[in-house]
Amino acid sequence: MKVYLSADIEGTAGIAHWDETERTHADWTEYRALMTGEVLAACEGARAAGAEEVVIKDAHDSARNLIVDRLPDYVRIVRGWSGHPDQMMFGIGRDFAAALYTGYHARAGSEANPLAHTSSLRISQILVNGEPASEFTINALCAAIYGVPSVFLSGDAQMCADAQAMVPGITTVATLEGFGRATNSIAPSRARALIRDGVEQALTRPKKDVLPPIPAAVEVVVAFNNPHDAYKSRFYPGAIDHGPCAVAYKHTDFAEILRALLFIKG
């Protein structure tokens, strides 16, 4: 069995501030270790469930966060940004049995995590067919176009609830809740234990309910915080004005939606 893991940081247990996510700040060293610990726990759970290989996408910021030397020998690690439209899911394919997500966070506009955002702090909101979308929304649909079910997610409580609403059969581990600029988190050691056991359970149960349906037609709307980004993004072929600071794009092929997002988001 081959498993894909997309790893972010803003939903890691204990995190509370942007300084802890940025590689140029001293706090990042501690939190990259905690991010790595949650990834390792997911790998252990996958291995216990019979995974022969785990492909990890370091999917936060520079995509050079995980402590590579701590990874077990059955792992492959994708670092950096290739420029491929799959972005946070780059390297996934039809030969994967399942997709896992660690360190995921609430969407832009949510008050459930002080670090909530979708893709970029330049973006105030992304809508998919009229519904506010998180990074997980887009990434789970990306996995689905390859026929890969999304079976496990860890991250803040709101992200877990949203993932369960989108993929009713998914297993989740809620690491923290946000209150204004503060977070209330479980201990990292507890998070790692829950992630390890959750991944093992998710991979050993039937996966028929964890492949979200891909809509026959998709409209994606990207709303920016300023008009300059919106103006530039409207030059993408097929993109249209969607009101102040917002750009829309429609297609029947979700792979084309991913391609458009790559360029519209900038």
C-alpha positions in Angstrom: 0.0 0.0 0.0 1.2 3.5 -1.0 0.0 6.5 1.0 0.2 10.2 0.3 0.6 12.8 3.2 0.2 16.6 2.7 1.8 18.4 5.7 1.0 21.9 6.9 1.9 23.7 10.1 -0.9 26.1 11.2 -3.0 23.3 12.6 -0.1 21.7 14.6 -0.8 21.2 18.3 0.5 24.1 20.4 0.8 26.7 17.7 -0.6 30.2 18.2 1.4 32.9 16.3 2.7 33.6 12.8 6.3 33.8 14.2 6.1 30.1 14.9 5.4 29.4 11.2 8.1 31.5 9.5 11.6 30.1 8.8 13.2 33.5 9.3 12.0 33.7 12.9 13.7 31.9 15.8 10.4 30.4 17.0 10.1 28.4 13.8 12.8 25.9 14.9 10.7 24.6 17.7 7.5 24.4 15.7 9.1 22.8 12.6 10.1 20.0 15.1 6.5 19.7 16.3 5.2 19.7 12.7 7.8 16.9 12.0 6.6 15.0 15.0 3.0 14.9 13.8 4.1 13.8 10.4 6.2 11.0 11.9 3.2 9.9 14.0 1.1 9.7 10.8 3.8 7.7 9.1 4.0 5.2 12.1 0.2 4.8 11.9 0.4 4.2 8.1 3.1 1.7 8.5 1.2 -0.2 11.2 -1.8 -0.4 8.8 0.4 -2.0 6.1 1.8 1.0 4.1 5.0 0.1 2.2 5.7 3.6 1.2 4.6 7.1 2.4 5.1 10.1 0.1 5.1 13.3 2.0 4.6 16.8 0.6 6.1 19.5 2.8 3.3 21.9 2.0 3.9 25.0 4.2 5.3 28.3 3.0 8.8 27.5 1.6 8.0 23.8 1.6 11.3 23.3 3.4 10.1 22.8 7.0 10.3 19.1 7.9 13.4 17.8 9.6 14.3 15.3 6.8 16.9 13.3 8.7 14.2 12.2 11.2 12.1 10.5 8.4 12.0 6.7 8.3 13.4 4.7 5.4 10.0 3.9 3.8 9.3 7.6 3.2 9.8 9.8 0.1 9.8 13.6 0.7 8.7 16.2 -1.8 10.2 19.6 -0.9 9.9 23.0 -2.6 7.4 24.1 -5.1 7.5 22.6 -8.6 5.0 24.9 -10.2 2.6 22.0 -10.9 -1.1 22.9 -10.5 -1.5 20.2 -7.8 0.6 22.4 -5.5 0.1 21.1 -2.0 -0.7 17.7 -3.5 2.2 17.5 -6.0 3.4 13.9 -6.4 0.0 12.2 -5.9 -1.2 9.8 -8.5 -3.6 6.9 -9.2 -1.3 4.4 -7.5 -2.0 5.8 -4.0 -4.4 4.0 -1.7 -5.2 7.1 0.4 -4.4 10.7 1.2 -3.6 12.0 4.7 -3.4 15.6 6.0 -1.6 16.9 9.1 -1.3 20.4 10.5 -4.3 21.7 8.5 -6.1 24.9 9.5 -9.4 26.7 9.1 -10.2 28.6 5.9 -9.8 32.4 5.3 -12.4 34.4 7.2 -12.8 31.9 10.0 -12.4 32.9 13.6 -11.5 29.3 14.6 -7.8 29.7 14.4 -5.7 33.0 14.6 -3.7 31.7 11.7 -6.7 30.9 9.5 -6.2 31.6 5.8 -6.6 30.0 2.4 -3.5 29.7 0.4 -2.2 33.2 0.9 -2.8 36.2 3.2 -3.4 38.3 0.1 -6.7 36.3 -0.3 -9.8 37.1 1.8 -11.8 34.2 0.6 -12.0 31.4 -2.0 -15.4 30.0 -3.0 -16.0 26.7 -4.8 -19.5 26.6 -6.3 -20.6 29.4 -3.9 -19.3 27.7 -0.7 -16.3 29.1 1.3 -13.3 26.8 0.6 -10.3 25.8 2.7 -7.1 24.4 1.4 -8.4 21.0 2.3 -11.5 21.6 0.1 -9.3 22.1 -2.9 -6.7 19.4 -2.0 -9.3 16.7 -1.3 -10.9 17.3 -4.7 -7.4 17.2 -6.2 -6.9 13.8 -4.7 -10.3 12.7 -5.9 -9.5 13.4 -9.6 -6.8 10.7 -9.2 -9.3 8.4 -7.5 -7.6 8.8 -4.2 -9.8 8.9 -1.0 -9.0 11.4 1.8 -9.1 9.3 4.9 -7.5 11.3 7.7 -6.9 14.9 8.8 -5.4 16.5 11.9 -5.7 20.2 12.6 -7.8 22.8 14.3 -11.3 21.8 15.5 -13.1 23.9 12.8 -11.0 22.4 10.0 -11.9 18.9 11.4 -15.6 19.8 11.4 -15.4 21.2 7.8 -13.5 18.1 6.6 -16.2 15.8 8.2 -18.9 17.8 6.5 -17.3 17.5 3.1 -16.0 13.9 3.5 -18.4 12.2 6.1 -16.2 9.1 6.5 -12.9 10.9 7.2 -11.1 10.3 10.5 -10.0 13.5 12.2 -7.9 14.6 15.2 -8.6 18.1 16.6 -5.4 19.6 17.9 -6.6 23.1 19.0 -9.3 25.7 19.0 -8.8 29.4 18.3 -10.1 32.3 20.4 -9.2 35.7 19.0 -5.4 35.7 18.9 -5.2 32.8 21.3 -5.4 29.0 20.9 -6.4 26.3 23.4 -4.5 23.2 22.4 -4.0 19.6 23.4 -0.4 18.7 24.3 1.9 17.8 21.4 2.5 14.3 22.9 -1.2 13.7 23.0 -1.7 14.9 19.4 1.0 12.5 18.2 -0.6 9.5 19.9 -4.0 10.4 18.5 -2.6 10.9 15.0 -0.7 7.6 15.0 -3.8 5.7 16.1 -6.2 7.7 13.9 -4.2 7.0 10.8 -3.9 3.3 11.5 -7.7 3.1 12.0 -8.5 5.2 9.0 -6.3 3.1 6.7 -7.7 -0.3 7.9 -11.4 0.6 7.5 -13.4 0.6 4.2 -12.7 3.7 2.1 -15.9 3.9 0.1 -17.2 7.0 2.0 -14.1 9.1 1.8 -13.9 9.9 -1.9 -15.7 13.3 -2.3 -17.7 13.6 -5.5 -16.3 15.9 -8.1 -19.0 18.4 -9.3 -19.9 18.2 -13.0 -19.1 21.9 -13.3 -17.1 24.1 -10.9 -17.0 27.9 -10.4 -14.1 29.1 -8.3 -14.1 32.7 -7.0 -10.9 34.2 -5.5 -11.5 37.4 -3.5 -8.4 39.4 -2.8 -7.6 41.9 -0.1 -6.7 44.6 -2.6 -7.7 45.6 -6.2 -4.1 45.3 -7.6 -4.0 41.5 -7.3 -7.6 41.2 -8.7 -6.8 43.4 -11.7 -3.7 41.3 -12.7 -5.5 37.9 -12.1 -8.4 38.9 -14.5 -5.9 38.5 -17.4 -5.9 34.7 -17.0 -7.7 33.2 -20.0 -11.4 32.7 -19.1 -11.2 34.6 -15.8 -13.9 37.2 -15.3 -14.7 40.1 -13.0 -16.7 39.0 -9.9 -17.2 42.3 -8.2 -14.7 44.4 -6.1 -11.3 42.6 -5.7 -12.7 39.3 -6.9 -12.1 37.0 -9.9 -14.1 34.0 -11.1 -13.3 31.1 -13.3 -15.6 28.2 -14.5 -14.8 24.8 -16.0 -16.2 21.3 -16.1 -12.7 19.7 -15.5 -11.4 20.2 -11.9 -7.8 19.8 -13.2 -8.4 23.0 -15.2 -9.7 24.7 -12.0 -6.4 23.8 -10.3 -4.4 25.2 -13.3 -6.4 28.4 -13.1 -5.9 28.7 -9.3 -2.1 28.3 -9.8 -2.0 31.5 -11.9 -4.9 33.5 -10.5 -3.6 33.3 -6.9 -0.2 34.3 -8.1 
